[in-house]
Amino acid sequence: MIAALRRIPWAGMVLAMTAAPVLSPAWAQQAAPFDAQGYRNAAFRAPVDRDPAPASAIPLAQARQLAPGAALFIDVLPAEGAHRDGASGAWTLATPHETIPGALWYPETGRAPPDPLLWQALTTQVAAFRRQHPAAPIVLFCRADCWMSWNAARRLALGGVAGVRWLAEGIEGWHDAGGNLVPATPVPVPDK
């Protein structure tokens, strides 16, 4: 960042003040929170102020009424500090994570852009589920006020998957509404 220095006369003295910073075009582009396709690519933990169309939001009460197997719940929360072994696909977690019972955890798939290997694993799972359950909802979530699940729900729906729903309240909302949480292990995704 470049700051401009101004000298302002005041009561017989000259004060040096820094004007508002002047941003270089490269820095301004890096700071933009959305990419050219409209996905959030920075500051993911922030209030979400738009609909993930063509995916749609699912009310928490409606999501909690879905019977196990009547929907595919996918947790896309990042695995901060974790390591994925390429050969086995297994993740070594830095911290434990709890999720909605029955949910599959595909960490890092809400990034913009997502890792292609991880995204393909998620879409392969979705396609297998969709073949067996043509009309069942596919519910994506992470935490409240997090753009990761918004990104993933929108990307999946734009990819042609019908019935994609976004649970805005995420794990915290589920738990705060009386829902249980269970220990989660990421779905293994080996390198090809």
Rosetta silent file (secondary structure, phi, psi, omega in degrees, C-alpha in Angstrom):
SEQUENCE: MIAALRRIPWAGMVLAMTAAPVLSPAWAQQAAPFDAQGYRNAAFRAPVDRDPAPASAIPLAQARQLAPGAALFIDVLPAEGAHRDGASGAWTLATPHETIPGALWYPETGRAPPDPLLWQALTTQVAAFRRQHPAAPIVLFCRADCWMSWNAARRLALGGVAGVRWLAEGIEGWHDAGGNLVPATPVPVPDK
SCORE:     score description
SCORE:     0.000 S_00000001
   1 L     0.000  146.044  178.839    0.000    0.000    0.000 S_00000001
   2 E  -115.565  129.239  178.227    1.103    3.506   -0.729 S_00000001
   3 L  -111.751  140.858  178.906    0.097    6.312    1.589 S_00000001
   4 L   -95.769  137.050 -179.251    0.162    9.970    0.600 S_00000001
   5 E   -99.977  128.399  178.148    1.566   12.485    3.080 S_00000001
   6 E  -117.689  144.964  174.931   -0.202   15.859    3.347 S_00000001
   7 E  -108.248  126.062 -176.944    0.970   18.947    5.166 S_00000001
   8 E  -122.318  123.457  176.626   -1.815   20.982    6.702 S_00000001
   9 E   -73.033  136.562 -179.969   -1.258   24.403    8.268 S_00000001
  10 E  -151.225  118.807  176.921   -2.936   24.704   11.660 S_00000001
  11 L    47.045   48.633  176.752   -2.605   27.513   14.186 S_00000001
  12 L    81.093   -3.731  178.529    0.810   28.585   12.954 S_00000001
  13 E  -114.512  163.994  175.267    2.138   24.992   12.839 S_00000001
  14 E  -113.828  120.418  178.347    2.351   22.524   10.023 S_00000001
  15 E  -100.258  137.255  174.866    0.918   19.088   10.755 S_00000001
  16 E   -96.214  124.357 -179.749    1.861   16.086    8.663 S_00000001
  17 E  -125.760  147.635  176.079   -1.086   13.803    8.068 S_00000001
  18 E   -91.569  126.141  177.180   -1.395   10.593    6.174 S_00000001
  19 L   -77.323  173.133  177.100   -4.121   10.636    3.573 S_00000001
  20 L   -56.661  141.301 -178.093   -6.229    7.611    2.794 S_00000001
  21 L   -62.413  146.348  175.219   -4.076    4.838    1.341 S_00000001
  22 E  -101.106  121.712 -175.797   -3.831    4.565   -2.396 S_00000001
  23 L   -92.915  136.372  174.500   -4.203    0.925   -3.451 S_00000001
  24 L   -74.562  151.094 -178.927   -2.318   -0.542   -6.331 S_00000001
  25 H   -56.883  -39.186 -179.738   -4.554   -2.400   -8.812 S_00000001
  26 H   -63.346  -43.705 -179.256   -2.881   -5.787   -8.044 S_00000001
  27 H   -66.595  -40.654 -179.791   -3.470   -5.404   -4.296 S_00000001
  28 H   -62.002  -37.725  178.775   -7.071   -4.294   -4.819 S_00000001
  29 H   -67.757  -38.922  178.940   -7.779   -7.393   -6.918 S_00000001
  30 H   -64.981  -32.140 -175.802   -6.320   -9.680   -4.239 S_00000001
  31 H   -81.563  -11.090 -178.655   -8.495   -8.045   -1.596 S_00000001
  32 L   -63.865  129.345 -176.337  -11.747   -8.563   -3.512 S_00000001
  33 L   -77.344  -10.703 -179.311  -13.897  -11.030   -1.545 S_00000001
  34 E  -124.206  144.715  176.587  -15.532  -12.537   -4.673 S_00000001
  35 L   -87.035 -178.207 -176.003  -13.992  -14.063   -7.765 S_00000001
  36 L   -64.233  -24.075  179.229  -15.138  -13.446  -11.343 S_00000001
  37 L   -89.257   -1.494  177.803  -17.708  -16.281  -11.107 S_00000001
  38 L    92.056    9.235  177.838  -19.303  -14.799   -7.985 S_00000001
  39 L   -89.687  143.404  177.551  -17.859  -17.243   -5.421 S_00000001
  40 E   -71.304  128.389 -177.943  -16.520  -15.936   -2.141 S_00000001
  41 L  -124.781    9.442  177.752  -12.744  -16.384   -2.151 S_00000001
  42 L  -155.614  159.160  177.383  -11.660  -14.482    0.970 S_00000001
  43 L    47.328   59.147 -175.517  -12.939  -13.749    4.475 S_00000001
  44 L   -65.931  -30.595  179.657  -15.177  -16.836    4.485 S_00000001
  45 E   -88.576   89.465 -179.216  -16.395  -16.277    8.068 S_00000001
  46 L  -157.846  155.858  177.595  -18.743  -13.361    7.504 S_00000001
  47 L   -56.195  136.950  179.453  -22.507  -12.854    7.331 S_00000001
  48 L   -92.583  122.933 -172.567  -23.933  -14.267    4.105 S_00000001
  49 L  -113.769   19.160  179.978  -26.082  -11.655    2.416 S_00000001
  50 L  -151.374  160.668  179.719  -27.338  -13.421   -0.722 S_00000001
  51 L   -78.407  143.857 -179.088  -29.125  -16.494   -1.972 S_00000001
  52 L   -86.311   31.269 -176.008  -26.971  -19.317   -3.440 S_00000001
  53 L   -47.525  137.339   13.765  -29.158  -19.588   -6.570 S_00000001
  54 L   -85.425   -1.061  169.241  -29.730  -21.887   -8.325 S_00000001
  55 L   -70.852  164.936  177.757  -29.404  -23.776   -5.005 S_00000001
  56 E  -132.706  152.961  177.825  -31.930  -22.736   -2.388 S_00000001
  57 E   -71.328  147.099  174.700  -31.824  -22.271    1.350 S_00000001
  58 L  -115.167  128.406  177.224  -33.508  -24.875    3.516 S_00000001
  59 L   -61.621  142.251 -178.651  -35.106  -23.733    6.777 S_00000001
  60 H   -54.860  -43.953 -179.451  -33.449  -25.309    9.801 S_00000001
  61 H   -60.270  -39.712  178.891  -36.751  -26.757   11.045 S_00000001
  62 H   -68.725  -41.093  178.497  -37.319  -28.457    7.691 S_00000001
  63 H   -62.391  -39.008 -178.150  -33.768  -29.851    7.596 S_00000001
  64 H   -70.147  -19.339  179.362  -34.188  -31.284   11.106 S_00000001
  65 L   -85.727   -9.646 -179.035  -37.336  -33.151   10.000 S_00000001
  66 L   -70.607  128.019  179.932  -35.542  -35.068    7.254 S_00000001
  67 L   -74.030  150.014  176.278  -35.256  -38.741    8.158 S_00000001
  68 L   -53.686  133.153 -178.899  -31.838  -40.415    7.898 S_00000001
  69 L    86.724  -13.810  179.038  -31.339  -41.508    4.294 S_00000001
  70 L   -83.149   -7.099  178.696  -34.085  -39.155    3.082 S_00000001
  71 L  -155.146  158.216  174.073  -31.428  -36.578    2.256 S_00000001
  72 E  -104.566  115.376  177.703  -27.686  -36.409    1.738 S_00000001
  73 E   -97.444  127.197 -179.527  -26.057  -34.069    4.263 S_00000001
  74 E  -125.294  120.425  176.898  -22.597  -32.820    3.275 S_00000001
  75 E   -91.632  126.073 -179.178  -20.354  -30.895    5.652 S_00000001
  76 L  -114.891   15.790 -179.853  -17.785  -28.753    3.787 S_00000001
  77 L   -56.346  135.499  176.993  -16.083  -27.170    6.800 S_00000001
  78 L   -63.022  152.641  175.837  -12.334  -26.755    6.212 S_00000001
  79 L  -101.913   78.893 -174.702  -10.008  -29.011    8.186 S_00000001
  80 L   -58.836  129.483  177.532   -7.739  -26.251    9.493 S_00000001
  81 L    75.081    4.670 -178.244   -4.225  -27.483   10.128 S_00000001
  82 L   -83.733  165.692  176.816   -5.037  -30.989    8.850 S_00000001
  83 E  -131.446  133.367  176.711   -2.975  -33.074    6.476 S_00000001
  84 E  -105.745  125.005  176.396   -4.336  -35.434    3.820 S_00000001
  85 L   -77.246  120.109 -176.392   -2.163  -38.420    2.904 S_00000001
  86 L   -62.460  -37.878 -176.125   -2.189  -38.657   -0.888 S_00000001
  87 L   -68.223  -47.682 -177.165   -1.682  -42.424   -1.017 S_00000001
  88 L   -94.766  -23.604 -175.543   -4.485  -43.429    1.353 S_00000001
  89 L    82.680   -4.654 -178.221   -6.569  -40.272    1.202 S_00000001
  90 L   -73.067  146.427 -179.650   -6.871  -40.344    5.002 S_00000001
  91 E  -101.775  139.022  169.423   -6.798  -37.068    6.895 S_00000001
  92 E  -105.688  115.762 -174.051   -4.763  -36.369   10.032 S_00000001
  93 L   -88.817  144.483  174.121   -6.688  -33.716   11.929 S_00000001
  94 L   -82.192  -33.135  178.553   -5.182  -30.928   14.017 S_00000001
  95 L  -140.019  147.467  178.051   -8.412  -30.570   15.991 S_00000001
  96 L   -68.900  159.532 -179.089  -11.476  -32.799   16.333 S_00000001
  97 L  -137.784  140.771  174.565  -14.681  -31.854   14.558 S_00000001
  98 E  -115.845  148.120 -176.444  -18.321  -32.701   15.247 S_00000001
  99 E  -142.715  179.819  177.985  -21.049  -32.674   12.636 S_00000001
 100 L   -67.407  134.304 -179.640  -24.688  -33.539   11.986 S_00000001
 101 L   -54.427  133.308  178.721  -25.347  -37.282   12.406 S_00000001
 102 L    85.983   -7.775 -179.050  -25.117  -39.122    9.086 S_00000001
 103 L   -74.501  149.019  172.528  -23.383  -36.249    7.290 S_00000001
 104 E   -98.751  134.827 -177.567  -20.383  -36.853    5.062 S_00000001
 105 E  -102.990  114.082  174.919  -17.473  -34.485    5.658 S_00000001
 106 L  -114.344   83.503 -177.288  -15.695  -33.241    2.529 S_00000001
 107 L   -60.862  152.246  172.157  -13.282  -30.633    3.925 S_00000001
 108 L    72.254    0.105 -176.403  -12.007  -27.798    1.779 S_00000001
 109 L   -83.037   -1.320  176.586  -14.637  -28.212   -0.964 S_00000001
 110 L   -96.945    2.235  179.359  -16.203  -24.835   -0.242 S_00000001
 111 L   -72.190  165.477  176.944  -13.133  -22.877   -1.286 S_00000001
 112 L  -128.396  109.319   -5.140  -13.022  -20.812   -4.470 S_00000001
 113 L   -83.108  156.531  177.096  -11.757  -22.515   -6.420 S_00000001
 114 L   -76.987  159.655  173.183  -11.928  -25.900   -4.684 S_00000001
 115 L   -61.279  126.128 -175.781   -9.172  -28.452   -5.059 S_00000001
 116 H   -57.719  -37.810 -179.727  -10.198  -30.371   -8.228 S_00000001
 117 H   -66.592  -44.708  179.678   -9.519  -33.790   -6.701 S_00000001
 118 H   -66.673  -40.821  179.640  -11.560  -33.066   -3.577 S_00000001
 119 H   -64.768  -40.810  179.303  -14.389  -31.508   -5.603 S_00000001
 120 H   -64.012  -37.557  177.176  -14.523  -34.509   -7.930 S_00000001
 121 H   -62.046  -43.235  178.261  -14.791  -36.846   -4.923 S_00000001
 122 H   -63.033  -47.517 -177.341  -17.742  -34.835   -3.613 S_00000001
 123 H   -67.760  -30.530  175.389  -19.519  -34.765   -6.989 S_00000001
 124 H   -65.736  -41.916  177.385  -18.954  -38.505   -7.466 S_00000001
 125 H   -62.945  -44.247  179.764  -20.623  -39.133   -4.091 S_00000001
 126 H   -61.770  -44.021 -179.865  -23.508  -36.840   -5.019 S_00000001
 127 H   -62.610  -41.031  178.555  -24.008  -38.607   -8.375 S_00000001
 128 H   -64.373  -42.425  177.982  -24.093  -42.031   -6.676 S_00000001
 129 H   -63.826  -44.082 -176.563  -26.647  -40.761   -4.143 S_00000001
 130 H   -63.345  -35.294  177.518  -28.731  -39.114   -6.872 S_00000001
 131 H   -62.047  -36.042 -179.326  -28.950  -42.389   -8.865 S_00000001
 132 H   -87.489  -25.568 -176.414  -30.522  -44.119   -5.853 S_00000001
 133 L  -133.663   76.743 -172.048  -32.568  -41.137   -4.629 S_00000001
 134 L   -58.696  -28.138 -174.870  -33.603  -39.060   -7.682 S_00000001
 135 L  -114.224    1.079 -176.224  -35.704  -36.528   -5.768 S_00000001
 136 L   -72.864  145.456  178.612  -34.046  -36.407   -2.324 S_00000001
 137 L   -71.271  151.047  173.492  -32.531  -33.124   -1.176 S_00000001
 138 E  -116.314  113.433 -171.334  -28.781  -32.663   -0.973 S_00000001
 139 E  -106.713  118.050  177.991  -28.044  -30.394    1.988 S_00000001
 140 E  -104.906  142.032 -177.571  -24.711  -28.576    2.206 S_00000001
 141 E  -157.064  165.469  167.944  -23.558  -26.850    5.367 S_00000001
 142 L  -148.870 -108.315  177.837  -20.584  -25.770    7.465 S_00000001
 143 L  -110.131  166.474  172.876  -20.833  -23.122   10.193 S_00000001
 144 L   -65.879  149.325  179.964  -23.197  -20.210   10.655 S_00000001
 145 L    52.853   49.150  178.131  -22.026  -17.059    8.868 S_00000001
 146 E  -136.084  131.088 -177.110  -19.709  -19.023    6.598 S_00000001
 147 H   -82.953   -9.219 -177.529  -19.482  -18.739    2.826 S_00000001
 148 H   -59.819  -49.269 -178.608  -17.910  -22.184    2.323 S_00000001
 149 H   -71.411  -31.827  174.915  -21.224  -24.041    2.200 S_00000001
 150 H   -60.346  -48.750  178.012  -22.800  -21.237    0.169 S_00000001
 151 H   -56.771  -50.311 -175.101  -20.012  -21.629   -2.413 S_00000001
 152 H   -64.703  -42.388  179.602  -20.334  -25.432   -2.503 S_00000001
 153 H   -63.438  -45.356 -179.546  -24.144  -25.410   -2.761 S_00000001
 154 H   -64.093  -44.912 -178.433  -24.099  -22.855   -5.564 S_00000001
 155 H   -63.419  -41.673 -179.729  -21.297  -24.622   -7.454 S_00000001
 156 H   -65.084  -44.759  179.825  -23.056  -27.994   -7.208 S_00000001
 157 H   -66.911  -41.009  177.278  -26.388  -26.567   -8.404 S_00000001
 158 H   -65.554  -22.949  176.437  -24.738  -24.640  -11.245 S_00000001
 159 L   -78.454    1.257  175.473  -23.124  -27.954  -12.216 S_00000001
 160 L   100.651    5.575  179.143  -26.596  -29.314  -12.969 S_00000001
 161 L   -83.917  125.318  179.251  -27.453  -31.125   -9.733 S_00000001
 162 L   -85.345  155.885  173.856  -31.130  -30.705   -8.824 S_00000001
 163 L    74.159   24.213  179.079  -32.438  -30.425   -5.281 S_00000001
 164 E   -81.544  127.311 -179.184  -29.372  -28.740   -3.773 S_00000001
 165 E  -122.450  147.688 -178.804  -30.219  -27.040   -0.481 S_00000001
 166 E  -116.644  123.366  178.790  -28.071  -24.791    1.697 S_00000001
 167 L   -96.011   93.949 -173.664  -28.368  -24.915    5.494 S_00000001
 168 L   -61.369  -34.461 -176.434  -27.309  -21.383    6.452 S_00000001
 169 L   -73.294  -19.193  175.455  -27.376  -22.016   10.217 S_00000001
 170 H    58.798 -156.878 -176.302  -24.836  -24.805    9.867 S_00000001
 171 H   -60.531  -44.188 -178.214  -23.536  -26.931   12.686 S_00000001
 172 H   -63.049  -43.595  179.818  -24.149  -24.298   15.370 S_00000001
 173 H   -62.830  -42.333  178.083  -27.753  -23.761   14.329 S_00000001
 174 H   -58.245  -49.486 -178.353  -28.412  -27.501   14.289 S_00000001
 175 H   -66.669  -43.803 -179.779  -26.967  -27.902   17.783 S_00000001
 176 H   -62.252  -26.884  179.139  -28.643  -24.763   19.178 S_00000001
 177 L   -87.123    8.067  176.379  -32.013  -26.122   17.974 S_00000001
 178 L    97.907    3.961  179.242  -31.480  -29.291   20.030 S_00000001
 179 L   -79.519  143.903  177.255  -29.877  -31.484   17.381 S_00000001
 180 L   -74.141  155.064  170.540  -27.115  -33.900   18.325 S_00000001
 181 L  -122.759  149.902 -178.904  -23.634  -33.663   16.887 S_00000001
 182 E  -128.941  155.038  176.372  -21.284  -36.615   16.411 S_00000001
 183 E   -58.099  139.906 -176.897  -17.516  -36.917   15.912 S_00000001
 184 L  -115.867  145.263  172.170  -16.625  -36.512   12.240 S_00000001
 185 L  -125.631  129.766  179.701  -13.932  -38.050   10.081 S_00000001
 186 E   -61.954  147.370  174.691  -13.316  -36.631    6.607 S_00000001
 187 L   -64.271  127.090  178.431  -14.147  -38.865    3.664 S_00000001
 188 L   -65.622  136.687  178.508  -10.805  -40.272    2.427 S_00000001
 189 L  -132.745   92.926  179.970   -9.819  -38.950   -0.989 S_00000001
 190 L   -73.613  152.669  172.797   -6.679  -40.665   -2.346 S_00000001
 191 L   -64.784  152.431 -178.990   -4.633  -39.145   -5.147 S_00000001
 192 L   -90.353    0.000    0.000   -5.270  -40.811   -8.458 S_00000001
